[in-house]
Amino acid sequence: MDYKNSKAANTTVTYDKNQIEAPTENIYEAITIIAKRAEQISVDLKNELVEKLEEFATYTDSLEEVFENKEQIEV
């Protein structure tokens, strides 16, 4: 899902309570559904970010670590 092209507002939006609770006829149930969907979106965004960050991750030793290891081997 491409969230960058989303038409969602970047700021707080006020919704009509009656409109939100209409499908479930229970405001608490409607809010629970909204919260679950928000959690799904959050997990998707986090996974996407982790994948992008893995491209830049280095799994090799730095020069300092290699130099220290050589000194330890000599001792």
PDB file of N, H, CA, C and O in Angstrom:
ATOM      1  N   MET A   1       0.845  -1.178   0.000  1.00  0.00           N
ATOM      2  CA  MET A   1       0.000   0.000   0.000  1.00  0.00           C
ATOM      3  C   MET A   1       0.887   1.238   0.000  1.00  0.00           C
ATOM      4  O   MET A   1       1.843   1.325   0.772  1.00  0.00           O
ATOM      5  N   ASP A   2       0.577   2.169  -0.845  1.00  0.00           N
ATOM      6  H   ASP A   2      -0.199   2.099  -1.472  1.00  0.00           H
ATOM      7  CA  ASP A   2       1.389   3.370  -0.975  1.00  0.00           C
ATOM      8  C   ASP A   2       0.768   4.495  -0.146  1.00  0.00           C
ATOM      9  O   ASP A   2      -0.225   5.106  -0.541  1.00  0.00           O
ATOM     10  N   TYR A   3       1.379   4.750   1.009  1.00  0.00           N
ATOM     11  H   TYR A   3       2.186   4.254   1.330  1.00  0.00           H
ATOM     12  CA  TYR A   3       0.829   5.760   1.909  1.00  0.00           C
ATOM     13  C   TYR A   3       1.238   7.173   1.517  1.00  0.00           C
ATOM     14  O   TYR A   3       0.621   8.141   1.960  1.00  0.00           O
ATOM     15  N   LYS A   4       2.274   7.302   0.690  1.00  0.00           N
ATOM     16  H   LYS A   4       2.776   6.515   0.330  1.00  0.00           H
ATOM     17  CA  LYS A   4       2.715   8.628   0.280  1.00  0.00           C
ATOM     18  C   LYS A   4       1.681   9.302  -0.616  1.00  0.00           C
ATOM     19  O   LYS A   4       1.559  10.526  -0.609  1.00  0.00           O
ATOM     20  N   ASN A   5       0.949   8.523  -1.375  1.00  0.00           N
ATOM     21  H   ASN A   5       1.048   7.528  -1.381  1.00  0.00           H
ATOM     22  CA  ASN A   5      -0.065   9.073  -2.278  1.00  0.00           C
ATOM     23  C   ASN A   5      -1.451   9.087  -1.642  1.00  0.00           C
ATOM     24  O   ASN A   5      -2.455   9.271  -2.330  1.00  0.00           O
ATOM     25  N   SER A   6      -1.500   8.895  -0.339  1.00  0.00           N
ATOM     26  H   SER A   6      -0.684   8.746   0.220  1.00  0.00           H
ATOM     27  CA  SER A   6      -2.767   8.876   0.385  1.00  0.00           C
ATOM     28  C   SER A   6      -3.395  10.265   0.417  1.00  0.00           C
ATOM     29  O   SER A   6      -2.695  11.275   0.488  1.00  0.00           O
ATOM     30  N   LYS A   7      -4.688  10.300   0.366  1.00  0.00           N
ATOM     31  H   LYS A   7      -5.256   9.479   0.309  1.00  0.00           H
ATOM     32  CA  LYS A   7      -5.419  11.565   0.419  1.00  0.00           C
ATOM     33  C   LYS A   7      -5.800  11.928   1.859  1.00  0.00           C
ATOM     34  O   LYS A   7      -6.549  12.879   2.082  1.00  0.00           O
ATOM     35  N   ALA A   8      -5.287  11.173   2.830  1.00  0.00           N
ATOM     36  H   ALA A   8      -4.679  10.400   2.649  1.00  0.00           H
ATOM     37  CA  ALA A   8      -5.619  11.422   4.233  1.00  0.00           C
ATOM     38  C   ALA A   8      -5.033  12.746   4.702  1.00  0.00           C
ATOM     39  O   ALA A   8      -3.971  13.170   4.246  1.00  0.00           O
ATOM     40  N   ALA A   9      -5.736  13.381   5.610  1.00  0.00           N
ATOM     41  H   ALA A   9      -6.598  13.037   5.980  1.00  0.00           H
ATOM     42  CA  ALA A   9      -5.286  14.672   6.144  1.00  0.00           C
ATOM     43  C   ALA A   9      -4.071  14.478   7.046  1.00  0.00           C
ATOM     44  O   ALA A   9      -3.959  13.470   7.744  1.00  0.00           O
ATOM     45  N   ASN A  10      -3.173  15.442   7.024  1.00  0.00           N
ATOM     46  H   ASN A  10      -3.263  16.261   6.456  1.00  0.00           H
ATOM     47  CA  ASN A  10      -1.977  15.385   7.865  1.00  0.00           C
ATOM     48  C   ASN A  10      -2.234  15.925   9.264  1.00  0.00           C
ATOM     49  O   ASN A  10      -1.402  15.754  10.155  1.00  0.00           O
ATOM     50  N   THR A  11      -3.359  16.565   9.465  1.00  0.00           N
ATOM     51  H   THR A  11      -4.035  16.704   8.741  1.00  0.00           H
ATOM     52  CA  THR A  11      -3.692  17.133  10.761  1.00  0.00           C
ATOM     53  C   THR A  11      -4.976  16.503  11.277  1.00  0.00           C
ATOM     54  O   THR A  11      -5.593  15.676  10.606  1.00  0.00           O
ATOM     55  N   THR A  12      -5.360  16.899  12.459  1.00  0.00           N
ATOM     56  H   THR A  12      -4.858  17.570  13.004  1.00  0.00           H
ATOM     57  CA  THR A  12      -6.560  16.365  13.085  1.00  0.00           C
ATOM     58  C   THR A  12      -7.810  16.791  12.316  1.00  0.00           C
ATOM     59  O   THR A  12      -7.950  17.942  11.904  1.00  0.00           O
ATOM     60  N   VAL A  13      -8.706  15.832  12.139  1.00  0.00           N
ATOM     61  H   VAL A  13      -8.592  14.896  12.474  1.00  0.00           H
ATOM     62  CA  VAL A  13      -9.968  16.104  11.450  1.00  0.00           C
ATOM     63  C   VAL A  13     -11.104  15.734  12.394  1.00  0.00           C
ATOM     64  O   VAL A  13     -11.063  14.678  13.027  1.00  0.00           O
ATOM     65  N   THR A  14     -12.106  16.580  12.495  1.00  0.00           N
ATOM     66  H   THR A  14     -12.139  17.438  11.981  1.00  0.00           H
ATOM     67  CA  THR A  14     -13.260  16.307  13.343  1.00  0.00           C
ATOM     68  C   THR A  14     -14.318  15.574  12.521  1.00  0.00           C
ATOM     69  O   THR A  14     -14.696  16.009  11.434  1.00  0.00           O
ATOM     70  N   TYR A  15     -14.787  14.448  13.069  1.00  0.00           N
ATOM     71  H   TYR A  15     -14.480  14.095  13.953  1.00  0.00           H
ATOM     72  CA  TYR A  15     -15.817  13.660  12.398  1.00  0.00           C
ATOM     73  C   TYR A  15     -17.103  13.692  13.213  1.00  0.00           C
ATOM     74  O   TYR A  15     -17.079  13.915  14.423  1.00  0.00           O
ATOM     75  N   ASP A  16     -18.214  13.468  12.541  1.00  0.00           N
ATOM     76  H   ASP A  16     -18.233  13.287  11.557  1.00  0.00           H
ATOM     77  CA  ASP A  16     -19.512  13.404  13.201  1.00  0.00           C
ATOM     78  C   ASP A  16     -19.628  12.065  13.926  1.00  0.00           C
ATOM     79  O   ASP A  16     -19.470  11.007  13.317  1.00  0.00           O
ATOM     80  N   LYS A  17     -19.904  12.116  15.224  1.00  0.00           N
ATOM     81  H   LYS A  17     -20.032  12.976  15.719  1.00  0.00           H
ATOM     82  CA  LYS A  17     -20.011  10.908  16.040  1.00  0.00           C
ATOM     83  C   LYS A  17     -21.069   9.956  15.489  1.00  0.00           C
ATOM     84  O   LYS A  17     -20.867   8.742  15.467  1.00  0.00           O
ATOM     85  N   ASN A  18     -22.176  10.500  15.054  1.00  0.00           N
ATOM     86  H   ASN A  18     -22.339  11.487  15.072  1.00  0.00           H
ATOM     87  CA  ASN A  18     -23.260   9.666  14.527  1.00  0.00           C
ATOM     88  C   ASN A  18     -22.840   8.931  13.256  1.00  0.00           C
ATOM     89  O   ASN A  18     -23.249   7.794  13.022  1.00  0.00           O
ATOM     90  N   GLN A  19     -22.030   9.585  12.449  1.00  0.00           N
ATOM     91  H   GLN A  19     -21.698  10.509  12.639  1.00  0.00           H
ATOM     92  CA  GLN A  19     -21.544   8.954  11.219  1.00  0.00           C
ATOM     93  C   GLN A  19     -20.598   7.798  11.543  1.00  0.00           C
ATOM     94  O   GLN A  19     -20.622   6.764  10.876  1.00  0.00           O
ATOM     95  N   ILE A  20     -19.780   7.977  12.551  1.00  0.00           N
ATOM     96  H   ILE A  20     -19.760   8.818  13.092  1.00  0.00           H
ATOM     97  CA  ILE A  20     -18.811   6.940  12.914  1.00  0.00           C
ATOM     98  C   ILE A  20     -19.507   5.721  13.498  1.00  0.00           C
ATOM     99  O   ILE A  20     -19.157   4.588  13.169  1.00  0.00           O
ATOM    100  N   GLU A  21     -20.483   5.946  14.358  1.00  0.00           N
ATOM    101  H   GLU A  21     -20.767   6.867  14.626  1.00  0.00           H
ATOM    102  CA  GLU A  21     -21.118   4.809  15.020  1.00  0.00           C
ATOM    103  C   GLU A  21     -22.251   4.188  14.203  1.00  0.00           C
ATOM    104  O   GLU A  21     -22.783   3.150  14.599  1.00  0.00           O
ATOM    105  N   ALA A  22     -22.632   4.785  13.088  1.00  0.00           N
ATOM    106  H   ALA A  22     -22.200   5.628  12.767  1.00  0.00           H
ATOM    107  CA  ALA A  22     -23.749   4.276  12.285  1.00  0.00           C
ATOM    108  C   ALA A  22     -23.576   2.818  11.843  1.00  0.00           C
ATOM    109  O   ALA A  22     -24.518   2.040  11.994  1.00  0.00           O
ATOM    110  N   PRO A  23     -22.416   2.410  11.302  1.00  0.00           N
ATOM    111  CA  PRO A  23     -22.305   1.014  10.844  1.00  0.00           C
ATOM    112  C   PRO A  23     -22.390  -0.015  11.975  1.00  0.00           C
ATOM    113  O   PRO A  23     -22.887  -1.121  11.761  1.00  0.00           O
ATOM    114  N   THR A  24     -21.918   0.327  13.161  1.00  0.00           N
ATOM    115  H   THR A  24     -21.515   1.225  13.335  1.00  0.00           H
ATOM    116  CA  THR A  24     -21.884  -0.644  14.256  1.00  0.00           C
ATOM    117  C   THR A  24     -22.953  -0.384  15.309  1.00  0.00           C
ATOM    118  O   THR A  24     -23.262  -1.263  16.112  1.00  0.00           O
ATOM    119  N   GLU A  25     -23.520   0.825  15.309  1.00  0.00           N
ATOM    120  H   GLU A  25     -23.268   1.540  14.656  1.00  0.00           H
ATOM    121  CA  GLU A  25     -24.501   1.265  16.301  1.00  0.00           C
ATOM    122  C   GLU A  25     -23.930   1.273  17.716  1.00  0.00           C
ATOM    123  O   GLU A  25     -24.673   1.242  18.697  1.00  0.00           O
ATOM    124  N   ASN A  26     -22.597   1.315  17.810  1.00  0.00           N
ATOM    125  H   ASN A  26     -21.993   1.341  17.013  1.00  0.00           H
ATOM    126  CA  ASN A  26     -21.922   1.360  19.102  1.00  0.00           C
ATOM    127  C   ASN A  26     -20.624   2.138  18.915  1.00  0.00           C
ATOM    128  O   ASN A  26     -19.743   1.702  18.174  1.00  0.00           O
ATOM    129  N   ILE A  27     -20.502   3.271  19.573  1.00  0.00           N
ATOM    130  H   ILE A  27     -21.218   3.624  20.175  1.00  0.00           H
ATOM    131  CA  ILE A  27     -19.336   4.132  19.377  1.00  0.00           C
ATOM    132  C   ILE A  27     -18.046   3.443  19.821  1.00  0.00           C
ATOM    133  O   ILE A  27     -17.005   3.620  19.189  1.00  0.00           O
ATOM    134  N   TYR A  28     -18.104   2.664  20.894  1.00  0.00           N
ATOM    135  H   TYR A  28     -18.950   2.520  21.407  1.00  0.00           H
ATOM    136  CA  TYR A  28     -16.901   1.998  21.393  1.00  0.00           C
ATOM    137  C   TYR A  28     -16.411   0.929  20.421  1.00  0.00           C
ATOM    138  O   TYR A  28     -15.208   0.767  20.216  1.00  0.00           O
ATOM    139  N   GLU A  29     -17.342   0.213  19.833  1.00  0.00           N
ATOM    140  H   GLU A  29     -18.320   0.345  19.999  1.00  0.00           H
ATOM    141  CA  GLU A  29     -16.985  -0.801  18.840  1.00  0.00           C
ATOM    142  C   GLU A  29     -16.388  -0.145  17.592  1.00  0.00           C
ATOM    143  O   GLU A  29     -15.429  -0.655  17.014  1.00  0.00           O
ATOM    144  N   ALA A  30     -16.959   0.979  17.187  1.00  0.00           N
ATOM    145  H   ALA A  30     -17.738   1.393  17.657  1.00  0.00           H
ATOM    146  CA  ALA A  30     -16.444   1.702  16.021  1.00  0.00           C
ATOM    147  C   ALA A  30     -15.029   2.206  16.279  1.00  0.00           C
ATOM    148  O   ALA A  30     -14.165   2.115  15.407  1.00  0.00           O
ATOM    149  N   ILE A  31     -14.792   2.736  17.473  1.00  0.00           N
ATOM    150  H   ILE A  31     -15.494   2.810  18.182  1.00  0.00           H
ATOM    151  CA  ILE A  31     -13.453   3.231  17.816  1.00  0.00           C
ATOM    152  C   ILE A  31     -12.457   2.079  17.878  1.00  0.00           C
ATOM    153  O   ILE A  31     -11.302   2.238  17.484  1.00  0.00           O
ATOM    154  N   THR A  32     -12.889   0.929  18.367  1.00  0.00           N
ATOM    155  H   THR A  32     -13.827   0.799  18.687  1.00  0.00           H
ATOM    156  CA  THR A  32     -12.014  -0.247  18.404  1.00  0.00           C
ATOM    157  C   THR A  32     -11.617  -0.659  16.995  1.00  0.00           C
ATOM    158  O   THR A  32     -10.459  -1.001  16.757  1.00  0.00           O
ATOM    159  N   ILE A  33     -12.543  -0.634  16.073  1.00  0.00           N
ATOM    160  H   ILE A  33     -13.484  -0.356  16.267  1.00  0.00           H
ATOM    161  CA  ILE A  33     -12.254  -0.979  14.676  1.00  0.00           C
ATOM    162  C   ILE A  33     -11.273   0.018  14.080  1.00  0.00           C
ATOM    163  O   ILE A  33     -10.334  -0.372  13.387  1.00  0.00           O
ATOM    164  N   ILE A  34     -11.485   1.301  14.345  1.00  0.00           N
ATOM    165  H   ILE A  34     -12.248   1.618  14.908  1.00  0.00           H
ATOM    166  CA  ILE A  34     -10.574   2.337  13.844  1.00  0.00           C
ATOM    167  C   ILE A  34      -9.178   2.137  14.423  1.00  0.00           C
ATOM    168  O   ILE A  34      -8.184   2.273  13.710  1.00  0.00           O
ATOM    169  N   ALA A  35      -9.101   1.815  15.711  1.00  0.00           N
ATOM    170  H   ALA A  35      -9.909   1.705  16.290  1.00  0.00           H
ATOM    171  CA  ALA A  35      -7.803   1.605  16.362  1.00  0.00           C
ATOM    172  C   ALA A  35      -7.073   0.403  15.773  1.00  0.00           C
ATOM    173  O   ALA A  35      -5.859   0.454  15.577  1.00  0.00           O
ATOM    174  N   LYS A  36      -7.794  -0.671  15.490  1.00  0.00           N
ATOM    175  H   LYS A  36      -8.781  -0.712  15.649  1.00  0.00           H
ATOM    176  CA  LYS A  36      -7.169  -1.857  14.890  1.00  0.00           C
ATOM    177  C   LYS A  36      -6.618  -1.542  13.505  1.00  0.00           C
ATOM    178  O   LYS A  36      -5.530  -1.992  13.146  1.00  0.00           O
ATOM    179  N   ARG A  37      -7.368  -0.772  12.735  1.00  0.00           N
ATOM    180  H   ARG A  37      -8.252  -0.407  13.027  1.00  0.00           H
ATOM    181  CA  ARG A  37      -6.895  -0.394  11.394  1.00  0.00           C
ATOM    182  C   ARG A  37      -5.679   0.517  11.494  1.00  0.00           C
ATOM    183  O   ARG A  37      -4.742   0.389  10.707  1.00  0.00           O
ATOM    184  N   ALA A  38      -5.688   1.429  12.446  1.00  0.00           N
ATOM    185  H   ALA A  38      -6.450   1.533  13.086  1.00  0.00           H
ATOM    186  CA  ALA A  38      -4.537   2.311  12.646  1.00  0.00           C
ATOM    187  C   ALA A  38      -3.303   1.496  13.017  1.00  0.00           C
ATOM    188  O   ALA A  38      -2.200   1.807  12.565  1.00  0.00           O
ATOM    189  N   GLU A  39      -3.472   0.465  13.827  1.00  0.00           N
ATOM    190  H   GLU A  39      -4.367   0.212  14.194  1.00  0.00           H
ATOM    191  CA  GLU A  39      -2.351  -0.404  14.204  1.00  0.00           C
ATOM    192  C   GLU A  39      -1.819  -1.148  12.983  1.00  0.00           C
ATOM    193  O   GLU A  39      -0.606  -1.288  12.830  1.00  0.00           O
ATOM    194  N   GLN A  40      -2.709  -1.626  12.110  1.00  0.00           N
ATOM    195  H   GLN A  40      -3.695  -1.511  12.234  1.00  0.00           H
ATOM    196  CA  GLN A  40      -2.282  -2.303  10.887  1.00  0.00           C
ATOM    197  C   GLN A  40      -1.457  -1.373  10.007  1.00  0.00           C
ATOM    198  O   GLN A  40      -0.418  -1.768   9.477  1.00  0.00           O
ATOM    199  N   ILE A  41      -1.919  -0.147   9.854  1.00  0.00           N
ATOM    200  H   ILE A  41      -2.762   0.175  10.285  1.00  0.00           H
ATOM    201  CA  ILE A  41      -1.190   0.828   9.039  1.00  0.00           C
ATOM    202  C   ILE A  41       0.164   1.120   9.662  1.00  0.00           C
ATOM    203  O   ILE A  41       1.166   1.232   8.955  1.00  0.00           O
ATOM    204  N   SER A  42       0.198   1.245  10.981  1.00  0.00           N
ATOM    205  H   SER A  42      -0.616   1.154  11.555  1.00  0.00           H
ATOM    206  CA  SER A  42       1.452   1.511  11.688  1.00  0.00           C
ATOM    207  C   SER A  42       2.459   0.386  11.469  1.00  0.00           C
ATOM    208  O   SER A  42       3.638   0.645  11.228  1.00  0.00           O
ATOM    209  N   VAL A  43       2.002  -0.846  11.551  1.00  0.00           N
ATOM    210  H   VAL A  43       1.045  -1.056  11.747  1.00  0.00           H
ATOM    211  CA  VAL A  43       2.886  -1.997  11.341  1.00  0.00           C
ATOM    212  C   VAL A  43       3.403  -2.015   9.906  1.00  0.00           C
ATOM    213  O   VAL A  43       4.583  -2.280   9.677  1.00  0.00           O
ATOM    214  N   ASP A  44       2.538  -1.737   8.945  1.00  0.00           N
ATOM    215  H   ASP A  44       1.579  -1.521   9.130  1.00  0.00           H
ATOM    216  CA  ASP A  44       2.956  -1.692   7.541  1.00  0.00           C
ATOM    217  C   ASP A  44       4.020  -0.625   7.314  1.00  0.00           C
ATOM    218  O   ASP A  44       5.022  -0.873   6.643  1.00  0.00           O
ATOM    219  N   LEU A  45       3.800   0.563   7.875  1.00  0.00           N
ATOM    220  H   LEU A  45       2.986   0.764   8.420  1.00  0.00           H
ATOM    221  CA  LEU A  45       4.774   1.647   7.723  1.00  0.00           C
ATOM    222  C   LEU A  45       6.107   1.295   8.377  1.00  0.00           C
ATOM    223  O   LEU A  45       7.172   1.589   7.834  1.00  0.00           O
ATOM    224  N   LYS A  46       6.037   0.664   9.550  1.00  0.00           N
ATOM    225  H   LYS A  46       5.172   0.425   9.991  1.00  0.00           H
ATOM    226  CA  LYS A  46       7.266   0.276  10.249  1.00  0.00           C
ATOM    227  C   LYS A  46       8.039  -0.753   9.437  1.00  0.00           C
ATOM    228  O   LYS A  46       9.257  -0.642   9.297  1.00  0.00           O
ATOM    229  N   ASN A  47       7.351  -1.747   8.905  1.00  0.00           N
ATOM    230  H   ASN A  47       6.361  -1.837   9.019  1.00  0.00           H
ATOM    231  CA  ASN A  47       8.018  -2.768   8.099  1.00  0.00           C
ATOM    232  C   ASN A  47       8.652  -2.163   6.854  1.00  0.00           C
ATOM    233  O   ASN A  47       9.756  -2.543   6.466  1.00  0.00           O
ATOM    234  N   GLU A  48       7.955  -1.223   6.231  1.00  0.00           N
ATOM    235  H   GLU A  48       7.057  -0.914   6.546  1.00  0.00           H
ATOM    236  CA  GLU A  48       8.491  -0.553   5.052  1.00  0.00           C
ATOM    237  C   GLU A  48       9.752   0.235   5.409  1.00  0.00           C
ATOM    238  O   GLU A  48      10.727   0.225   4.658  1.00  0.00           O
ATOM    239  N   LEU A  49       9.731   0.911   6.549  1.00  0.00           N
ATOM    240  H   LEU A  49       8.939   0.918   7.159  1.00  0.00           H
ATOM    241  CA  LEU A  49      10.890   1.679   6.996  1.00  0.00           C
ATOM    242  C   LEU A  49      12.065   0.763   7.312  1.00  0.00           C
ATOM    243  O   LEU A  49      13.202   1.069   6.955  1.00  0.00           O
ATOM    244  N   VAL A  50      11.803  -0.350   7.974  1.00  0.00           N
ATOM    245  H   VAL A  50      10.879  -0.599   8.264  1.00  0.00           H
ATOM    246  CA  VAL A  50      12.870  -1.297   8.313  1.00  0.00           C
ATOM    247  C   VAL A  50      13.510  -1.847   7.044  1.00  0.00           C
ATOM    248  O   VAL A  50      14.732  -1.982   6.978  1.00  0.00           O
ATOM    249  N   GLU A  51      12.704  -2.163   6.042  1.00  0.00           N
ATOM    250  H   GLU A  51      11.711  -2.053   6.096  1.00  0.00           H
ATOM    251  CA  GLU A  51      13.244  -2.662   4.775  1.00  0.00           C
ATOM    252  C   GLU A  51      14.142  -1.624   4.117  1.00  0.00           C
ATOM    253  O   GLU A  51      15.205  -1.960   3.594  1.00  0.00           O
ATOM    254  N   LYS A  52      13.717  -0.362   4.143  1.00  0.00           N
ATOM    255  H   LYS A  52      12.854  -0.089   4.568  1.00  0.00           H
ATOM    256  CA  LYS A  52      14.532   0.700   3.545  1.00  0.00           C
ATOM    257  C   LYS A  52      15.826   0.903   4.321  1.00  0.00           C
ATOM    258  O   LYS A  52      16.875   1.139   3.723  1.00  0.00           O
ATOM    259  N   LEU A  53      15.764   0.813   5.648  1.00  0.00           N
ATOM    260  H   LEU A  53      14.911   0.621   6.134  1.00  0.00           H
ATOM    261  CA  LEU A  53      16.960   1.011   6.468  1.00  0.00           C
ATOM    262  C   LEU A  53      17.946  -0.144   6.320  1.00  0.00           C
ATOM    263  O   LEU A  53      19.154   0.056   6.451  1.00  0.00           O
ATOM    264  N   GLU A  54      17.444  -1.350   6.049  1.00  0.00           N
ATOM    265  H   GLU A  54      16.463  -1.512   5.943  1.00  0.00           H
ATOM    266  CA  GLU A  54      18.332  -2.499   5.864  1.00  0.00           C
ATOM    267  C   GLU A  54      19.232  -2.320   4.652  1.00  0.00           C
ATOM    268  O   GLU A  54      20.324  -2.887   4.605  1.00  0.00           O
ATOM    269  N   GLU A  55      18.794  -1.545   3.679  1.00  0.00           N
ATOM    270  H   GLU A  55      17.907  -1.084   3.717  1.00  0.00           H
ATOM    271  CA  GLU A  55      19.623  -1.285   2.503  1.00  0.00           C
ATOM    272  C   GLU A  55      20.893  -0.534   2.877  1.00  0.00           C
ATOM    273  O   GLU A  55      21.923  -0.685   2.220  1.00  0.00           O
ATOM    274  N   PHE A  56      20.823   0.271   3.927  1.00  0.00           N
ATOM    275  H   PHE A  56      19.986   0.393   4.461  1.00  0.00           H
ATOM    276  CA  PHE A  56      21.961   1.084   4.334  1.00  0.00           C
ATOM    277  C   PHE A  56      22.754   0.466   5.478  1.00  0.00           C
ATOM    278  O   PHE A  56      23.796   0.998   5.861  1.00  0.00           O
ATOM    279  N   ALA A  57      22.288  -0.630   6.021  1.00  0.00           N
ATOM    280  H   ALA A  57      21.442  -1.063   5.710  1.00  0.00           H
ATOM    281  CA  ALA A  57      22.962  -1.257   7.156  1.00  0.00           C
ATOM    282  C   ALA A  57      24.280  -1.882   6.708  1.00  0.00           C
ATOM    283  O   ALA A  57      24.382  -2.451   5.621  1.00  0.00           O
ATOM    284  N   THR A  58      25.271  -1.762   7.565  1.00  0.00           N
ATOM    285  H   THR A  58      25.188  -1.300   8.448  1.00  0.00           H
ATOM    286  CA  THR A  58      26.566  -2.382   7.281  1.00  0.00           C
ATOM    287  C   THR A  58      26.760  -3.528   8.260  1.00  0.00           C
ATOM    288  O   THR A  58      26.600  -3.373   9.471  1.00  0.00           O
ATOM    289  N   TYR A  59      27.101  -4.655   7.716  1.00  0.00           N
ATOM    290  H   TYR A  59      27.231  -4.780   6.732  1.00  0.00           H
ATOM    291  CA  TYR A  59      27.288  -5.834   8.548  1.00  0.00           C
ATOM    292  C   TYR A  59      28.761  -6.225   8.627  1.00  0.00           C
ATOM    293  O   TYR A  59      29.088  -7.327   9.068  1.00  0.00           O
ATOM    294  N   THR A  60      29.635  -5.344   8.209  1.00  0.00           N
ATOM    295  H   THR A  60      29.369  -4.449   7.850  1.00  0.00           H
ATOM    296  CA  THR A  60      31.064  -5.622   8.262  1.00  0.00           C
ATOM    297  C   THR A  60      31.681  -4.876   9.427  1.00  0.00           C
ATOM    298  O   THR A  60      31.109  -3.909   9.931  1.00  0.00           O
ATOM    299  N   ASP A  61      32.840  -5.323   9.850  1.00  0.00           N
ATOM    300  H   ASP A  61      33.304  -6.108   9.441  1.00  0.00           H
ATOM    301  CA  ASP A  61      33.541  -4.669  10.943  1.00  0.00           C
ATOM    302  C   ASP A  61      34.089  -3.331  10.481  1.00  0.00           C
ATOM    303  O   ASP A  61      34.499  -3.176   9.331  1.00  0.00           O
ATOM    304  N   SER A  62      34.093  -2.385  11.377  1.00  0.00           N
ATOM    305  H   SER A  62      33.760  -2.511  12.312  1.00  0.00           H
ATOM    306  CA  SER A  62      34.690  -1.098  11.047  1.00  0.00           C
ATOM    307  C   SER A  62      36.205  -1.220  11.148  1.00  0.00           C
ATOM    308  O   SER A  62      36.714  -2.196  11.699  1.00  0.00           O
ATOM    309  N   LEU A  63      36.917  -0.250  10.627  1.00  0.00           N
ATOM    310  H   LEU A  63      36.503   0.543  10.180  1.00  0.00           H
ATOM    311  CA  LEU A  63      38.381  -0.283  10.656  1.00  0.00           C
ATOM    312  C   LEU A  63      38.907  -0.329  12.081  1.00  0.00           C
ATOM    313  O   LEU A  63      39.887  -1.022  12.354  1.00  0.00           O
ATOM    314  N   GLU A  64      38.278   0.392  12.984  1.00  0.00           N
ATOM    315  H   GLU A  64      37.482   0.955  12.762  1.00  0.00           H
ATOM    316  CA  GLU A  64      38.725   0.392  14.372  1.00  0.00           C
ATOM    317  C   GLU A  64      38.605  -0.994  14.983  1.00  0.00           C
ATOM    318  O   GLU A  64      39.503  -1.440  15.697  1.00  0.00           O
ATOM    319  N   GLU A  65      37.500  -1.679  14.708  1.00  0.00           N
ATOM    320  H   GLU A  65      36.770  -1.317  14.128  1.00  0.00           H
ATOM    321  CA  GLU A  65      37.309  -3.015  15.256  1.00  0.00           C
ATOM    322  C   GLU A  65      38.345  -3.979  14.699  1.00  0.00           C
ATOM    323  O   GLU A  65      38.867  -4.813  15.439  1.00  0.00           O
ATOM    324  N   VAL A  66      38.650  -3.883  13.431  1.00  0.00           N
ATOM    325  H   VAL A  66      38.226  -3.205  12.830  1.00  0.00           H
ATOM    326  CA  VAL A  66      39.643  -4.760  12.816  1.00  0.00           C
ATOM    327  C   VAL A  66      41.005  -4.496  13.431  1.00  0.00           C
ATOM    328  O   VAL A  66      41.731  -5.439  13.746  1.00  0.00           O
ATOM    329  N   PHE A  67      41.367  -3.226  13.609  1.00  0.00           N
ATOM    330  H   PHE A  67      40.777  -2.460  13.353  1.00  0.00           H
ATOM    331  CA  PHE A  67      42.662  -2.872  14.187  1.00  0.00           C
ATOM    332  C   PHE A  67      42.762  -3.390  15.616  1.00  0.00           C
ATOM    333  O   PHE A  67      43.797  -3.932  16.003  1.00  0.00           O
ATOM    334  N   GLU A  68      41.700  -3.232  16.405  1.00  0.00           N
ATOM    335  H   GLU A  68      40.859  -2.792  16.090  1.00  0.00           H
ATOM    336  CA  GLU A  68      41.708  -3.729  17.777  1.00  0.00           C
ATOM    337  C   GLU A  68      41.828  -5.247  17.794  1.00  0.00           C
ATOM    338  O   GLU A  68      42.544  -5.794  18.632  1.00  0.00           O
ATOM    339  N   ASN A  69      41.160  -5.922  16.909  1.00  0.00           N
ATOM    340  H   ASN A  69      40.578  -5.477  16.227  1.00  0.00           H
ATOM    341  CA  ASN A  69      41.231  -7.379  16.868  1.00  0.00           C
ATOM    342  C   ASN A  69      42.640  -7.850  16.531  1.00  0.00           C
ATOM    343  O   ASN A  69      43.092  -8.857  17.075  1.00  0.00           O
ATOM    344  N   LYS A  70      43.340  -7.153  15.654  1.00  0.00           N
ATOM    345  H   LYS A  70      42.972  -6.334  15.211  1.00  0.00           H
ATOM    346  CA  LYS A  70      44.715  -7.531  15.317  1.00  0.00           C
ATOM    347  C   LYS A  70      45.608  -7.397  16.536  1.00  0.00           C
ATOM    348  O   LYS A  70      46.456  -8.255  16.780  1.00  0.00           O
ATOM    349  N   GLU A  71      45.428  -6.328  17.305  1.00  0.00           N
ATOM    350  H   GLU A  71      44.738  -5.631  17.107  1.00  0.00           H
ATOM    351  CA  GLU A  71      46.220  -6.149  18.517  1.00  0.00           C
ATOM    352  C   GLU A  71      45.917  -7.247  19.523  1.00  0.00           C
ATOM    353  O   GLU A  71      46.830  -7.742  20.184  1.00  0.00           O
ATOM    354  N   GLN A  72      44.685  -7.630  19.650  1.00  0.00           N
ATOM    355  H   GLN A  72      43.943  -7.228  19.113  1.00  0.00           H
ATOM    356  CA  GLN A  72      44.314  -8.686  20.581  1.00  0.00           C
ATOM    357  C   GLN A  72      44.921 -10.015  20.150  1.00  0.00           C
ATOM    358  O   GLN A  72      45.356 -10.799  20.994  1.00  0.00           O
ATOM    359  N   ILE A  73      44.954 -10.271  18.872  1.00  0.00           N
ATOM    360  H   ILE A  73      44.600  -9.634  18.187  1.00  0.00           H
ATOM    361  CA  ILE A  73      45.531 -11.517  18.368  1.00  0.00           C
ATOM    362  C   ILE A  73      47.020 -11.560  18.662  1.00  0.00           C
ATOM    363  O   ILE A  73      47.551 -12.604  19.040  1.00  0.00           O
ATOM    364  N   GLU A  74      47.703 -10.421  18.488  1.00  0.00           N
ATOM    365  H   GLU A  74      47.272  -9.573  18.181  1.00  0.00           H
ATOM    366  CA  GLU A  74      49.141 -10.374  18.738  1.00  0.00           C
ATOM    367  C   GLU A  74      49.453 -10.639  20.202  1.00  0.00           C
ATOM    368  O   GLU A  74      50.458 -11.278  20.512  1.00  0.00           O
ATOM    369  N   VAL A  75      48.619 -10.163  21.096  1.00  0.00           N
ATOM    370  H   VAL A  75      47.802  -9.644  20.844  1.00  0.00           H
ATOM    371  CA  VAL A  75      48.853 -10.353  22.527  1.00  0.00           C
ATOM    372  C   VAL A  75      48.581 -11.800  22.843  1.00  0.00           C
ATOM    373  O   VAL A  75      48.708 -12.215  23.995  1.00  0.00           O
TER     374      VAL A  75
END
